[in-house]
Amino acid sequence: MTGRFKKPNPCENMNHRRPNAPVSHCPECGGVVNGSLPARSCSEAEHAAARRRQAVFCVHCGTQLIFNR
C-alpha cells in the first residue's frame, strides 16, 4: 500500500497543511505546497522584497533567496 499516504513534511510552515495554499512554494523550505498554481518568473525587485521579509525561498517560483542561514 505504498503511495497511499503522503509522507509528512518536516517543515513547520502551515502552508503544507492547507488543502488550498495561496502560494505555490513554501517560503521556508521551497517545497511545492500548491501544485495547481503555476510557477511564474519573478523580477529581482520581487525577490529583493521577499529577502527583506526574510523568506528563504520565493513563494512564486521556488528560487532560493537566502543562502547563509
A tleap script that builds the chain and sets N, CA, C and O, in Angstrom:
source leaprc.protein.ff14SB
mol = sequence {
  NMET THR GLY ARG PHE LYS LYS PRO ASN PRO
  CYS GLU ASN MET ASN HIE ARG ARG PRO ASN
  ALA PRO VAL SER HIE CYS PRO GLU CYS GLY
  GLY VAL VAL ASN GLY SER LEU PRO ALA ARG
  SER CYS SER GLU ALA GLU HIE ALA ALA ALA
  ARG ARG ARG GLN ALA VAL PHE CYS VAL HIE
  CYS GLY THR GLN LEU ILE PHE ASN CARG
}
set mol.1.N position { 0.812 -1.187 0.000 }
set mol.1.CA position { 0.000 0.000 0.000 }
set mol.1.C position { 0.855 1.251 0.000 }
set mol.1.O position { 0.495 2.241 0.635 }
set mol.2.N position { 1.942 1.228 -0.675 }
set mol.2.CA position { 2.773 2.423 -0.742 }
set mol.2.C position { 2.128 3.443 -1.660 }
set mol.2.O position { 1.402 3.087 -2.588 }
set mol.3.N position { 2.395 4.698 -1.398 }
set mol.3.CA position { 1.853 5.774 -2.185 }
set mol.3.C position { 0.452 6.195 -1.765 }
set mol.3.O position { -0.103 7.143 -2.320 }
set mol.4.N position { -0.112 5.511 -0.807 }
set mol.4.CA position { -1.458 5.833 -0.362 }
set mol.4.C position { -1.492 7.025 0.572 }
set mol.4.O position { -2.414 7.839 0.523 }
set mol.5.N position { -0.503 7.122 1.407 }
set mol.5.CA position { -0.441 8.206 2.382 }
set mol.5.C position { 0.722 9.118 2.052 }
set mol.5.O position { 1.798 8.662 1.665 }
set mol.6.N position { 0.490 10.430 2.212 }
set mol.6.CA position { 1.566 11.387 1.988 }
set mol.6.C position { 2.565 11.335 3.125 }
set mol.6.O position { 2.188 11.249 4.293 }
set mol.7.N position { 3.824 11.386 2.783 }
set mol.7.CA position { 4.883 11.439 3.785 }
set mol.7.C position { 4.844 12.819 4.442 }
set mol.7.O position { 4.811 13.827 3.737 }
set mol.8.N position { 4.848 12.886 5.772 }
set mol.8.CA position { 4.793 14.199 6.426 }
set mol.8.C position { 6.044 15.023 6.123 }
set mol.8.O position { 7.160 14.503 6.099 }
set mol.9.N position { 5.835 16.289 5.900 }
set mol.9.CA position { 6.938 17.195 5.610 }
set mol.9.C position { 7.504 17.710 6.933 }
set mol.9.O position { 6.736 18.125 7.801 }
set mol.10.N position { 8.821 17.694 7.108 }
set mol.10.CA position { 9.410 18.176 8.363 }
set mol.10.C position { 9.335 19.697 8.531 }
set mol.10.O position { 9.617 20.211 9.613 }
set mol.11.N position { 8.961 20.419 7.476 }
set mol.11.CA position { 8.875 21.876 7.543 }
set mol.11.C position { 7.699 22.279 8.436 }
set mol.11.O position { 6.640 21.654 8.392 }
set mol.12.N position { 7.885 23.309 9.235 }
set mol.12.CA position { 6.869 23.782 10.173 }
set mol.12.C position { 5.897 24.784 9.555 }
set mol.12.O position { 4.936 25.178 10.216 }
set mol.13.N position { 6.116 25.207 8.314 }
set mol.13.CA position { 5.258 26.204 7.688 }
set mol.13.C position { 3.853 25.651 7.508 }
set mol.13.O position { 3.676 24.526 7.041 }
set mol.14.N position { 2.859 26.441 7.878 }
set mol.14.CA position { 1.466 25.996 7.851 }
set mol.14.C position { 0.918 25.778 6.440 }
set mol.14.O position { -0.097 25.100 6.283 }
set mol.15.N position { 1.554 26.328 5.423 }
set mol.15.CA position { 1.071 26.129 4.055 }
set mol.15.C position { 1.083 24.655 3.656 }
set mol.15.O position { 0.307 24.249 2.791 }
set mol.16.N position { 1.942 23.853 4.266 }
set mol.16.CA position { 1.994 22.424 3.951 }
set mol.16.C position { 0.731 21.705 4.419 }
set mol.16.O position { 0.384 20.655 3.879 }
set mol.17.N position { 0.051 22.250 5.403 }
set mol.17.CA position { -1.144 21.613 5.958 }
set mol.17.C position { -2.434 22.111 5.315 }
set mol.17.O position { -3.502 21.539 5.535 }
set mol.18.N position { -2.335 23.164 4.530 }
set mol.18.CA position { -3.528 23.751 3.914 }
set mol.18.C position { -3.877 23.026 2.614 }
set mol.18.O position { -2.995 22.791 1.789 }
set mol.19.N position { -5.130 22.675 2.423 }
set mol.19.CA position { -5.508 21.993 1.181 }
set mol.19.C position { -5.480 22.917 -0.043 }
set mol.19.O position { -5.356 22.441 -1.171 }
set mol.20.N position { -5.592 24.223 0.170 }
set mol.20.CA position { -5.567 25.187 -0.938 }
set mol.20.C position { -4.684 26.375 -0.567 }
set mol.20.O position { -5.175 27.493 -0.415 }
set mol.21.N position { -3.403 26.135 -0.425 }
set mol.21.CA position { -2.458 27.189 -0.045 }
set mol.21.C position { -2.484 28.309 -1.091 }
set mol.21.O position { -2.617 28.032 -2.283 }
set mol.22.N position { -2.359 29.566 -0.661 }
set mol.22.CA position { -2.437 30.685 -1.599 }
set mol.22.C position { -1.162 30.914 -2.410 }
set mol.22.O position { -1.139 31.764 -3.300 }
set mol.23.N position { -0.113 30.169 -2.110 }
set mol.23.CA position { 1.157 30.305 -2.828 }
set mol.23.C position { 1.573 28.943 -3.371 }
set mol.23.O position { 1.120 27.911 -2.875 }
set mol.24.N position { 2.430 28.937 -4.385 }
set mol.24.CA position { 2.827 27.659 -4.975 }
set mol.24.C position { 3.995 27.001 -4.253 }
set mol.24.O position { 4.107 25.775 -4.276 }
set mol.25.N position { 4.872 27.776 -3.611 }
set mol.25.CA position { 6.045 27.225 -2.922 }
set mol.25.C position { 6.109 27.714 -1.477 }
set mol.25.O position { 5.600 28.785 -1.145 }
set mol.26.N position { 6.731 26.923 -0.639 }
set mol.26.CA position { 6.909 27.274 0.767 }
set mol.26.C position { 8.059 28.272 0.913 }
set mol.26.O position { 9.113 28.065 0.311 }
set mol.27.N position { 7.892 29.356 1.698 }
set mol.27.CA position { 8.963 30.329 1.875 }
set mol.27.C position { 10.099 29.829 2.763 }
set mol.27.O position { 11.168 30.439 2.792 }
set mol.28.N position { 9.888 28.736 3.483 }
set mol.28.CA position { 10.916 28.228 4.399 }
set mol.28.C position { 11.737 27.081 3.815 }
set mol.28.O position { 12.948 27.019 4.028 }
set mol.29.N position { 11.086 26.162 3.072 }
set mol.29.CA position { 11.828 25.010 2.545 }
set mol.29.C position { 11.858 24.966 1.024 }
set mol.29.O position { 12.646 24.216 0.447 }
set mol.30.N position { 11.009 25.762 0.359 }
set mol.30.CA position { 10.992 25.807 -1.098 }
set mol.30.C position { 10.163 24.704 -1.740 }
set mol.30.O position { 10.047 24.651 -2.965 }
set mol.31.N position { 9.588 23.827 -0.935 }
set mol.31.CA position { 8.783 22.743 -1.472 }
set mol.31.C position { 7.475 23.242 -2.051 }
set mol.31.O position { 6.972 24.293 -1.656 }
set mol.32.N position { 6.928 22.485 -2.987 }
set mol.32.CA position { 5.648 22.851 -3.600 }
set mol.32.C position { 4.533 22.603 -2.593 }
set mol.32.O position { 4.412 21.501 -2.059 }
set mol.33.N position { 3.723 23.613 -2.333 }
set mol.33.CA position { 2.591 23.473 -1.407 }
set mol.33.C position { 1.259 23.530 -2.133 }
set mol.33.O position { 0.253 23.058 -1.604 }
set mol.34.N position { 1.229 24.092 -3.326 }
set mol.34.CA position { 0.014 24.112 -4.140 }
set mol.34.C position { 0.424 23.932 -5.595 }
set mol.34.O position { 0.772 24.895 -6.279 }
set mol.35.N position { 0.380 22.704 -6.053 }
set mol.35.CA position { 0.796 22.384 -7.409 }
set mol.35.C position { -0.156 22.879 -8.479 }
set mol.35.O position { 0.207 22.904 -9.655 }
set mol.36.N position { -1.375 23.277 -8.102 }
set mol.36.CA position { -2.322 23.768 -9.098 }
set mol.36.C position { -2.046 25.216 -9.497 }
set mol.36.O position { -2.558 25.687 -10.512 }
set mol.37.N position { -1.238 25.926 -8.701 }
set mol.37.CA position { -0.843 27.288 -9.068 }
set mol.37.C position { 0.392 27.210 -9.955 }
set mol.37.O position { 1.369 26.558 -9.586 }
set mol.38.N position { 0.372 27.851 -11.097 }
set mol.38.CA position { 1.538 27.781 -11.987 }
set mol.38.C position { 2.715 28.577 -11.421 }
set mol.38.O position { 2.539 29.675 -10.891 }
set mol.39.N position { 3.896 28.016 -11.539 }
set mol.39.CA position { 5.102 28.751 -11.138 }
set mol.39.C position { 5.301 29.882 -12.138 }
set mol.39.O position { 5.062 29.711 -13.334 }
set mol.40.N position { 5.731 31.019 -11.654 }
set mol.40.CA position { 5.923 32.152 -12.558 }
set mol.40.C position { 7.330 32.696 -12.401 }
set mol.40.O position { 7.993 32.459 -11.391 }
set mol.41.N position { 7.771 33.418 -13.398 }
set mol.41.CA position { 9.082 34.050 -13.294 }
set mol.41.C position { 8.919 35.367 -12.548 }
set mol.41.O position { 7.967 36.112 -12.781 }
set mol.42.N position { 9.841 35.641 -11.665 }
set mol.42.CA position { 9.767 36.824 -10.814 }
set mol.42.C position { 10.866 37.802 -11.184 }
set mol.42.O position { 11.878 37.430 -11.777 }
set mol.43.N position { 10.652 39.048 -10.829 }
set mol.43.CA position { 11.668 40.072 -11.064 }
set mol.43.C position { 12.619 40.108 -9.873 }
set mol.43.O position { 12.316 39.585 -8.801 }
set mol.44.N position { 13.755 40.724 -10.077 }
set mol.44.CA position { 14.716 40.871 -8.984 }
set mol.44.C position { 14.154 41.760 -7.880 }
set mol.44.O position { 14.485 41.580 -6.708 }
set mol.45.N position { 13.309 42.715 -8.247 }
set mol.45.CA position { 12.689 43.579 -7.241 }
set mol.45.C position { 11.764 42.777 -6.323 }
set mol.45.O position { 11.718 43.023 -5.118 }
set mol.46.N position { 11.023 41.814 -6.896 }
set mol.46.CA position { 10.164 40.958 -6.071 }
set mol.46.C position { 11.002 40.074 -5.157 }
set mol.46.O position { 10.639 39.861 -4.000 }
set mol.47.N position { 12.115 39.560 -5.660 }
set mol.47.CA position { 12.993 38.733 -4.837 }
set mol.47.C position { 13.642 39.563 -3.736 }
set mol.47.O position { 13.813 39.078 -2.617 }
set mol.48.N position { 14.005 40.806 -4.036 }
set mol.48.CA position { 14.594 41.678 -3.018 }
set mol.48.C position { 13.582 41.962 -1.903 }
set mol.48.O position { 13.946 41.988 -0.728 }
set mol.49.N position { 12.322 42.174 -2.266 }
set mol.49.CA position { 11.284 42.418 -1.257 }
set mol.49.C position { 11.082 41.174 -0.397 }
set mol.49.O position { 10.879 41.288 0.812 }
set mol.50.N position { 11.135 39.993 -0.999 }
set mol.50.CA position { 10.993 38.745 -0.241 }
set mol.50.C position { 12.173 38.552 0.706 }
set mol.50.O position { 11.994 38.063 1.821 }
set mol.51.N position { 13.375 38.927 0.278 }
set mol.51.CA position { 14.555 38.836 1.164 }
set mol.51.C position { 14.379 39.753 2.372 }
set mol.51.O position { 14.742 39.384 3.488 }
set mol.52.N position { 13.832 40.931 2.156 }
set mol.52.CA position { 13.593 41.858 3.278 }
set mol.52.C position { 12.587 41.277 4.267 }
set mol.52.O position { 12.650 41.566 5.462 }
set mol.53.N position { 11.666 40.464 3.774 }
set mol.53.CA position { 10.707 39.780 4.656 }
set mol.53.C position { 11.315 38.511 5.246 }
set mol.53.O position { 10.646 37.776 5.972 }
set mol.54.N position { 12.582 38.256 4.931 }
set mol.54.CA position { 13.359 37.119 5.424 }
set mol.54.C position { 12.830 35.777 4.937 }
set mol.54.O position { 12.938 34.774 5.642 }
set mol.55.N position { 12.254 35.750 3.730 }
set mol.55.CA position { 11.849 34.487 3.109 }
set mol.55.C position { 13.105 33.834 2.538 }
set mol.55.O position { 13.877 34.479 1.829 }
set mol.56.N position { 13.304 32.577 2.842 }
set mol.56.CA position { 14.473 31.860 2.339 }
set mol.56.C position { 14.265 31.473 0.874 }
set mol.56.O position { 15.216 31.452 0.092 }
set mol.57.N position { 13.016 31.165 0.507 }
set mol.57.CA position { 12.667 30.792 -0.861 }
set mol.57.C position { 11.542 31.684 -1.363 }
set mol.57.O position { 10.729 32.170 -0.577 }
set mol.58.N position { 11.497 31.899 -2.666 }
set mol.58.CA position { 10.422 32.679 -3.281 }
set mol.58.C position { 9.153 31.828 -3.313 }
set mol.58.O position { 9.197 30.667 -3.722 }
set mol.59.N position { 8.025 32.394 -2.886 }
set mol.59.CA position { 6.769 31.647 -2.845 }
set mol.59.C position { 6.148 31.489 -4.233 }
set mol.59.O position { 5.235 30.681 -4.408 }
set mol.60.N position { 6.623 32.242 -5.216 }
set mol.60.CA position { 6.051 32.172 -6.554 }
set mol.60.C position { 6.820 31.239 -7.481 }
set mol.60.O position { 6.213 30.494 -8.250 }
set mol.61.N position { 8.147 31.272 -7.417 }
set mol.61.CA position { 8.938 30.457 -8.349 }
set mol.61.C position { 9.794 29.397 -7.656 }
set mol.61.O position { 10.317 28.504 -8.323 }
set mol.62.N position { 9.949 29.476 -6.336 }
set mol.62.CA position { 10.715 28.474 -5.599 }
set mol.62.C position { 12.212 28.702 -5.560 }
set mol.62.O position { 12.944 27.855 -5.047 }
set mol.63.N position { 12.692 29.822 -6.087 }
set mol.63.CA position { 14.117 30.132 -6.103 }
set mol.63.C position { 14.621 30.387 -4.681 }
set mol.63.O position { 13.960 31.060 -3.889 }
set mol.64.N position { 15.799 29.841 -4.369 }
set mol.64.CA position { 16.396 30.092 -3.057 }
set mol.64.C position { 16.922 31.514 -3.029 }
set mol.64.O position { 17.704 31.909 -3.894 }
set mol.65.N position { 16.494 32.290 -2.032 }
set mol.65.CA position { 16.833 33.707 -1.936 }
set mol.65.C position { 17.925 33.997 -0.925 }
set mol.65.O position { 18.742 34.893 -1.139 }
set mol.66.N position { 17.955 33.260 0.167 }
set mol.66.CA position { 18.944 33.455 1.237 }
set mol.66.C position { 19.745 32.180 1.362 }
set mol.66.O position { 19.171 31.104 1.525 }
set mol.67.N position { 21.065 32.278 1.289 }
set mol.67.CA position { 21.909 31.093 1.281 }
set mol.67.C position { 22.614 30.828 2.606 }
set mol.67.O position { 22.895 29.672 2.922 }
set mol.68.N position { 22.903 31.849 3.378 }
set mol.68.CA position { 23.626 31.674 4.639 }
set mol.68.C position { 22.669 31.729 5.803 }
set mol.68.O position { 22.389 32.801 6.340 }
set mol.69.N position { 22.164 30.570 6.194 }
set mol.69.CA position { 21.238 30.533 7.313 }
set mol.69.C position { 21.566 29.413 8.202 }
set mol.69.O position { 20.894 29.211 9.213 }
savepdb mol mol.pdb
quit
